[in-house]
Amino acid sequence: MAPQTDYPWVAGLLSTARAEPVSPVDLFDEYHGSPPSGQVLRERIAEAAVDGPVGYSRVFRLPWWAEGRYAIHIIVVPAHRGRGIGGLLYDDATAWAASAGATRYDAEMADDDETSLRFARHRGFAINRHLFSSSLAVNDFDPTPFAGTVDEVRSAGIRFFTLADESDTPAARRKLYELNRACSLEIPGREPTFSTFEQYQQRNLSPERYRPELCLCAADGDRWVGLCALVPEGTALYIRMTGVLSGYRGRKIAQALKLLAVDLAGRHGFARLTTNNDAENAPMLAVNRKMGYRPQPGVYLLVKQCSAGETQP
């Protein structure tokens, strides 16, 4: 794998399995732009003698994950599936990961892809979480039912702002980190691990991934209590995270953040908002449905546990 020359092809292949097109620049930034110290990344391409590249594999690990946890991604050109290429890429990837000490493999796939689900289950993977995807067209959003919601929350003493409004200072970044950590660890079904502040800066606040004007926050006085982090994906804004501290829930703060996100997307020229929510996160799913988000094919998060050095089911 040579990222600079191979990522245009890889991005095109990955785009065949995702709702949003994958940009080679975004792909490079995600894995090579500003990697956190201790990140593990191994990528391989399968080539056919006549047809050229036909498959791609990635083994990935972030340094704050539990010991032995690795993510694995296998994808084959649609016209070449069913010929054993995916199995060869899987065997190669897991053999390498096992030699590095892997005892758990994570993977994800579209929830409407029965062929890939059979492939994964045959190799010992099980569904761990189900994420529901949804999308909202900015121009189709009707704000009428929500008139006065943001003002009502503001009148209760909650202030809304972006990180750009806070001049993106080191102190503001530290507050963002603490808020993101607290909200993330309370997500139903999430693993109880999170990055250090230094790792968070490398991974989430690098110039390639971070736009302070697209990071919405809510505060009660000096205390930051809610956030809505938005990431560009082509013509859409992906809501990476919406969270409110447990003591502030039920006060319409999350809904106000979501409403402000629609306005922010429109002002910055984005056509849609997209998001994923855990099937167990009923309150956030209810907020999205009320706002008119339309369901899209979701994502299964898969897990396989194995003994150290084990590569096969």
C-alpha positions in Angstrom: 0.0 0.0 0.0 1.4 3.4 -1.1 -1.2 5.9 0.3 -0.3 8.8 -1.9 -0.8 6.8 -5.1 -3.2 4.0 -4.0 -5.7 6.0 -2.0 -7.7 7.3 -5.0 -8.4 3.7 -6.0 -9.1 2.7 -2.4 -11.4 5.6 -1.8 -13.4 4.6 -4.9 -13.7 1.0 -3.7 -14.8 2.1 -0.2 -17.4 4.4 -1.7 -19.2 1.4 -3.2 -20.1 0.3 0.3 -20.9 3.6 2.0 -23.8 6.1 1.7 -21.4 9.0 1.4 -18.5 9.1 -1.2 -15.1 8.6 0.4 -12.5 11.2 -0.5 -8.8 10.1 -0.9 -7.7 13.3 0.9 -10.0 12.6 3.8 -8.9 9.0 3.9 -5.2 10.1 4.0 -6.0 12.6 6.7 -7.8 10.1 8.8 -5.0 7.6 9.0 -1.8 9.4 8.0 -2.4 13.1 8.6 -1.6 13.5 12.3 -1.6 10.0 13.8 -1.6 9.7 17.6 1.6 8.3 19.0 1.2 4.5 19.3 -1.3 4.2 16.4 -1.0 0.8 14.6 -1.9 0.8 10.9 -1.2 -2.0 8.3 -2.8 -1.8 4.8 -2.5 -4.2 1.9 -3.9 -4.4 -1.6 -4.7 -7.6 -3.5 -3.8 -7.5 -7.2 -5.0 -9.9 -9.9 -2.4 -10.6 -12.7 -4.8 -9.3 -15.4 -7.3 -7.0 -13.7 -5.0 -5.1 -11.3 -6.2 -4.2 -7.8 -9.2 -6.2 -6.6 -9.2 -5.9 -2.8 -8.0 -4.0 0.2 -7.4 -4.8 3.8 -6.7 -2.6 6.9 -5.6 -3.5 10.4 -5.9 -0.6 12.8 -5.4 0.1 16.5 -5.6 3.3 18.6 -3.3 3.5 21.6 -6.1 4.0 24.2 -8.0 0.9 23.2 -7.9 -2.1 25.6 -4.9 -4.4 25.3 -5.2 -6.8 22.3 -8.1 -4.9 20.5 -7.6 -4.4 16.8 -10.0 -3.2 14.0 -10.0 -5.0 10.7 -11.5 -3.9 7.4 -11.8 -6.2 4.3 -13.3 -5.1 1.0 -13.2 -6.6 -2.5 -14.2 -5.1 -5.8 -17.9 -6.2 -6.4 -17.2 -8.0 -9.7 -14.5 -10.1 -8.0 -16.4 -11.2 -4.9 -17.2 -14.9 -4.2 -13.8 -16.0 -5.5 -12.0 -16.3 -2.2 -10.1 -13.0 -2.4 -11.8 -11.7 0.8 -10.9 -14.8 2.7 -7.2 -14.5 1.6 -7.1 -10.9 2.7 -8.7 -11.8 6.0 -6.3 -14.7 6.7 -3.3 -12.4 5.9 -4.6 -9.6 8.1 -5.5 -11.7 11.1 -2.2 -13.6 10.9 -0.3 -10.3 11.1 -2.6 -9.0 13.9 -2.2 -12.2 15.9 1.6 -11.9 15.7 1.2 -8.4 17.2 -0.9 -9.7 20.1 -4.5 -9.4 18.9 -7.1 -11.0 21.1 -10.1 -9.1 19.8 -11.1 -8.0 16.3 -13.6 -5.2 15.7 -15.3 -4.7 12.3 -18.2 -2.8 10.9 -20.5 -3.3 7.9 -23.8 -2.0 6.5 -26.8 -3.7 8.2 -28.4 -4.5 4.8 -25.3 -6.5 3.5 -26.3 -10.1 4.1 -23.4 -11.5 2.1 -20.8 -9.7 4.2 -22.6 -10.6 7.4 -22.4 -14.3 6.4 -18.7 -13.9 5.7 -18.1 -12.4 9.1 -20.2 -14.9 11.0 -18.5 -17.8 9.3 -15.2 -16.4 10.7 -16.5 -16.1 14.3 -17.8 -12.5 14.4 -21.0 -11.6 16.3 -23.0 -8.4 16.3 -22.0 -6.2 19.2 -23.9 -3.0 18.5 -26.4 -1.7 15.9 -26.1 1.9 14.8 -29.0 3.6 13.0 -28.1 6.0 10.3 -30.3 9.0 9.4 -30.1 12.0 7.2 -31.8 15.4 7.1 -31.9 17.7 4.0 -31.2 21.2 5.2 -33.6 22.8 2.7 -36.4 20.4 3.7 -36.2 21.1 7.4 -39.3 22.8 8.8 -38.4 24.9 11.9 -42.0 25.8 12.7 -42.7 23.1 15.3 -39.5 24.1 17.1 -40.1 27.9 17.2 -38.8 29.3 20.4 -36.9 26.2 21.6 -33.4 27.7 21.4 -34.6 30.9 23.1 -36.3 28.9 25.8 -33.1 27.1 26.6 -31.2 30.3 26.5 -33.6 31.9 28.9 -32.9 29.1 31.4 -29.3 30.3 31.5 -27.7 28.1 28.8 -25.2 29.8 26.4 -24.5 28.4 22.9 -21.2 29.0 21.0 -18.7 27.4 18.7 -15.1 26.8 19.5 -14.2 29.5 17.0 -16.3 31.9 19.2 -14.0 30.9 22.1 -10.9 31.7 19.9 -10.0 28.0 20.0 -7.6 28.6 23.0 -5.8 25.7 24.8 -8.1 26.2 27.7 -11.1 25.8 25.4 -9.7 22.7 23.9 -9.2 21.2 27.3 -12.8 21.9 28.2 -14.0 20.4 25.0 -12.0 17.3 25.7 -13.3 16.9 29.3 -16.9 17.4 28.0 -16.5 15.0 25.1 -14.9 12.3 27.4 -17.7 12.6 29.9 -20.5 12.4 27.4 -18.8 9.6 25.3 -18.4 7.3 28.3 -22.1 7.6 29.0 -23.2 6.4 25.6 -25.1 3.1 25.9 -23.0 0.1 24.9 -19.8 2.0 24.6 -16.5 0.5 25.8 -15.3 2.3 29.0 -12.1 3.7 27.5 -11.1 7.1 26.2 -8.0 8.8 24.9 -5.7 11.0 26.9 -5.9 14.8 26.2 -2.6 14.6 24.2 -4.0 11.7 22.1 -7.3 13.5 21.7 -5.5 16.5 20.3 -3.5 14.4 17.8 -6.6 12.4 16.7 -9.4 14.9 16.8 -7.9 18.4 16.8 -5.4 18.1 14.0 -5.6 20.7 11.1 -6.8 17.9 8.8 -9.9 16.9 10.9 -10.8 19.9 13.1 -12.8 23.0 12.2 -13.6 25.0 15.3 -16.4 26.9 13.6 -18.2 23.5 13.2 -18.0 22.5 16.9 -21.1 23.6 18.8 -21.1 23.7 22.6 -23.5 24.6 25.4 -22.5 26.1 28.8 -24.1 26.9 32.1 -22.0 29.8 33.3 -18.4 28.6 33.1 -19.3 24.9 33.0 -19.5 23.3 29.5 -22.5 20.9 29.5 -23.2 19.9 25.9 -21.7 19.6 22.5 -22.5 18.8 18.9 -19.3 18.1 16.9 -19.8 18.4 13.1 -17.4 16.9 10.5 -17.6 17.7 6.7 -18.2 14.7 4.4 -18.5 16.0 0.9 -21.7 18.1 0.7 -22.9 16.8 4.0 -22.1 17.5 7.6 -21.7 14.4 9.7 -22.7 14.7 13.4 -19.9 12.8 15.0 -21.1 13.4 18.5 -24.1 15.1 20.3 -24.0 14.8 24.1 -25.2 16.5 27.2 -24.0 15.9 30.7 -26.4 13.6 32.7 -27.3 16.3 35.2 -28.5 18.6 32.4 -30.6 16.2 30.4 -34.3 16.7 29.9 -33.9 20.4 29.5 -34.0 20.5 25.6 -30.3 21.3 25.4 -29.6 18.4 22.9 -32.5 19.5 20.8 -31.3 23.1 20.8 -27.8 21.9 19.7 -29.4 19.9 16.9 -31.4 22.9 15.7 -28.4 25.2 15.8 -26.5 22.5 13.8 -29.1 22.8 11.0 -28.6 26.6 10.9 -24.8 26.2 11.0 -24.9 23.7 8.1 -27.0 26.0 6.0 -24.7 29.0 6.7 -21.7 27.0 5.6 -23.2 25.7 2.4 -23.8 22.1 3.4 -26.9 20.3 1.9 -27.5 17.6 4.5 -26.8 16.5 8.0 -26.1 12.8 8.7 -25.6 10.9 11.9 -25.4 7.5 13.5 -27.1 6.6 16.8 -26.9 3.4 18.9 -30.1 1.4 18.8 -30.1 1.6 22.6 -29.9 5.4 22.7 -33.7 6.0 22.6 -33.7 9.7 23.7 -31.4 10.8 20.9 -33.2 8.7 18.3 -36.5 10.4 19.4 -34.9 13.8 18.9 -33.8 13.0 15.4 -37.2 11.5 14.4 -39.0 14.6 15.8 -36.7 16.9 13.6 -37.5 14.9 10.4 -34.3 12.9 10.0 -34.9 10.1 7.5 -33.6 6.6 8.3 -30.8 5.3 6.1 -29.1 1.8 6.0 -27.4 1.4 9.4 -24.2 -0.2 10.6 -23.5 -3.3 12.5 -20.4 -3.2 14.8 -19.0 -6.7 15.0 -16.6 -8.3 17.5 -14.6 -11.5 17.5 -12.8 -12.6 20.7 -9.9 -15.1 20.4 -6.9 -16.3 22.3 -3.5 -14.7 21.8 -2.0 -15.9 18.5 -5.4 -17.3 17.2 -6.3 -16.3 13.7 -9.1 -18.7 12.7 -12.6 -19.4 14.3 
